Amino acid sequence: MPAKLAPVVVDGGTNSALPPASPPQRISYPAAGIDVSVLPLTPSTDETATGSLVPPMTMDAYWLTAYGQPGSGSLNTTYIVGHSWQTADAPFNRLSSRSAIGDELSVRTMTGTVKYKVQSVTTHDKATLRTSDVWNKVPGRLVLISCYTKDVQGTNLIVTAMPVP
């Protein structure tokens, strides 16, 4: 039986129906060549204290469990992280070269699929990312974070997106 959809307000007043918030299971971003499973990741106490996180070295994406979930009723931003490597293919390698404002992507959850439109694509110095405004609570927002393939040691790529009707 499909999940009941709840009305929400998106983008300053456009009514749409999103599935109830629940953990992400899969992310599909066709323009960036991404279609991978999303696994839960809870940062350790040391990672939280230092503001530094290294996802497991797999070909999956990871949802940061301490924040929001995709869908209606989420009270925070949803963060999904994944690897970009210079010397091998990784799930988020093409975010650096193929992400663009206006792209559409989707996140599948247990309660349904949430479609998003990319609002910004930026880079950020890894040393100051932990104190940036990317961590501000914005219900409904999706943020993808990965290493920037042209500087995996010092720069992160940040893709922000909002739900679309």
Secondary structure, 3 states (H helix, E strand, C coil): CCCCCEEEEECCCEEEEECECCCEEEEEEHHHCEEEEEEEECCCHHHHHHCCCCCCCCCCEEEECCCCCCCECCCCCEEEECCCCCCCCCCCCCHHHHCCCCCEEEEEECCEEEEEEEEEEEEEEHHHHCCCHHHCCCCCCEEEEEECCCCCCCEEEEEEEEECC
